Amino acid sequence: MVRRRTAAIDEIAERKQAHLDLCLREDVEASAKTTLLEQVELVHEALPDLNLNDVDTSTPWLGKKLAAPLVITGMTGGTRAAFKVNRDLARVAEEAGIAFGVGSQRAMQSRPKSEWTYQIREYAPSTVVLANIGIGQAQEMEVEQFQELIDALGADALCLHLNVAQELIQPEGDRSFAEGTKVFRRLSRKLGTPVVAKETGCGMSRRTAERLYAAGVRHVDVSGAGGTSWVRIEALRAPETDRLGTLYRDWGVPTAASLVQLDGLRLYRIASGGIRSGLDVARALALGANLAGAALPVYQAYQEGGLDGARNFVTELVRELRVAMLLTGSRSIAEMRRAEVVLGAKLLAWKPKRRPAKGRR
Ligand SMILES: Cc1cc2nc3c(=O)[nH]c(=O)nc-3n(C[C@H](O)[C@H](O)[C@H](O)COP(=O)(O)O)c2cc1C
């Protein structure tokens, strides 16, 4: 029994390491699909009446003040190498005053001894830190177990990640998702810490977001299609799934389309999935996002240039955002979110057409 458990734990660690390796070696992004952020034209302000120094990128979240509306979204944990990544990216986040999320804490659950590989609070003492677990495991967990994941980090919120497409491609992945909404409802009622419903690269429709809202969720990370494709990564890892992987590599609601779908809902919105520049961040904000998030480019910059590589990537993102803010005459993030935009036809096609039917399909 003990041996079987250890084998399963090693399998999780190996799988997480394989994911990280593939993200450096292979093209793991969507192929034909884009985020549709290129369909958002920010209207130029030729007369901004504003100095670059007056542009303020700070924004509140979860009772804290971020220096810029950004989050390094969850990637890893569970091994010594993963700890190093978490520690260094947490340092970068703290320095830049942006939020930081650890990867799935599933390994920590199976092996409490690996808890330290997620414990980065001392490196990010003041910024927003996010715990993370998948909906597959969450269905089998008690509320106290979620609390343990949060307490281990001193986290400000818990990301409950939705990765159904990834699980379906993974030969050993979960196949049961029937209790998903119930988990969110239970946690919204019983957990004292906010929950972020987080996709992992397939985006979110209005219908899903409305159901999450009804279940008590107030924060979502749409993590849309057009960036990292988990279908692609799993197919690279398990060649027997090649056909499925090719067929579904681009599956999902593009990031910009997810924001258009969620327009007007009373949800705090993180836009991730294919955010690669500060202009992408600005466009996402103009579509109503509160924050933007990135995973793959931060990891790649870190692996290529170490701590400085990741630091420079984040600094560049903020610099590019500031330029977009000045060029749209936006003094604050609130103003950037109200910036004038012209949307392309492909993106407009995602506008909700009618009041969606109540309840489930
Ligand atoms: C190497 C790597 C590992 C990831 N692991 C997790 C994870 O454990 N939990 C999670 O919620 N998302 C995970 N993600 C998904 C990201 O947080 C993000 O939602 C997705 O990759 C889209 O953003 P991107 O296009 O900037 O990479 C991972 C992404 C990468 C690149």
The ligand as an SDF file (V2000), in Angstrom:
LIG
                    3D

 31 33  0  0  0  0  0  0  0  0999 V2000
    4.8900   24.9800  -16.8880 C   0  0  0  0  0  0  0  0  0  0  0  0
    3.4750   25.3120  -16.5410 C   0  0  0  0  0  0  0  0  0  0  0  0
    2.8690   24.6570  -15.4820 C   0  0  0  0  0  0  0  0  0  0  0  0
    1.5490   24.9690  -15.1200 C   0  0  0  0  0  0  0  0  0  0  0  0
    0.9870   24.3750  -14.0060 N   0  0  0  0  0  0  0  0  0  0  0  0
   -0.2120   24.8230  -13.5530 C   0  0  0  0  0  0  0  0  0  0  0  0
   -0.7400   24.3850  -12.3010 C   0  0  0  0  0  0  0  0  0  0  0  0
   -0.1400   23.5600  -11.6060 O   0  0  0  0  0  0  0  0  0  0  0  0
   -1.9390   24.9010  -11.8860 N   0  0  0  0  0  0  0  0  0  0  0  0
   -2.6230   25.8280  -12.6310 C   0  0  0  0  0  0  0  0  0  0  0  0
   -3.6860   26.3110  -12.2060 O   0  0  0  0  0  0  0  0  0  0  0  0
   -2.1640   26.2330  -13.8300 N   0  0  0  0  0  0  0  0  0  0  0  0
   -0.9890   25.7720  -14.3020 C   0  0  0  0  0  0  0  0  0  0  0  0
   -0.4880   26.2460  -15.4990 N   0  0  0  0  0  0  0  0  0  0  0  0
   -1.3550   27.1060  -16.3350 C   0  0  0  0  0  0  0  0  0  0  0  0
   -1.0300   28.5890  -16.2120 C   0  0  0  0  0  0  0  0  0  0  0  0
   -1.2040   29.0510  -14.9030 O   0  0  0  0  0  0  0  0  0  0  0  0
   -1.8790   29.4320  -17.1920 C   0  0  0  0  0  0  0  0  0  0  0  0
   -3.2440   29.3730  -16.8080 O   0  0  0  0  0  0  0  0  0  0  0  0
   -1.7720   28.9650  -18.6460 C   0  0  0  0  0  0  0  0  0  0  0  0
   -0.4900   28.4300  -18.9060 O   0  0  0  0  0  0  0  0  0  0  0  0
   -2.0370   30.0930  -19.6310 C   0  0  0  0  0  0  0  0  0  0  0  0
   -1.1180   31.1490  -19.5080 O   0  0  0  0  0  0  0  0  0  0  0  0
    0.1620   31.3330  -20.4900 P   0  0  0  0  0  0  0  0  0  0  0  0
   -0.3400   31.2680  -21.8900 O   0  0  0  0  0  0  0  0  0  0  0  0
    0.7520   32.6440  -20.0970 O   0  0  0  0  0  0  0  0  0  0  0  0
    1.0980   30.1910  -20.1780 O   0  0  0  0  0  0  0  0  0  0  0  0
    0.8160   25.9290  -15.8730 C   0  0  0  0  0  0  0  0  0  0  0  0
    1.4440   26.5640  -16.9630 C   0  0  0  0  0  0  0  0  0  0  0  0
    2.7480   26.2630  -17.2980 C   0  0  0  0  0  0  0  0  0  0  0  0
    3.3720   26.9720  -18.4730 C   0  0  0  0  0  0  0  0  0  0  0  0
  1  2  1  0
  2  3  1  0
  2 30  2  0
  3  4  2  0
  4  5  1  0
  4 28  1  0
  5  6  2  0
  6  7  1  0
  6 13  1  0
  7  8  2  0
  7  9  1  0
  9 10  1  0
 10 11  2  0
 10 12  1  0
 12 13  2  0
 13 14  1  0
 14 15  1  0
 14 28  1  0
 15 16  1  0
 16 17  1  0
 16 18  1  0
 18 19  1  0
 18 20  1  0
 20 21  1  0
 20 22  1  0
 22 23  1  0
 23 24  1  0
 24 25  2  0
 24 26  1  0
 24 27  1  0
 28 29  2  0
 29 30  1  0
 30 31  1  0
M  END
$$$$
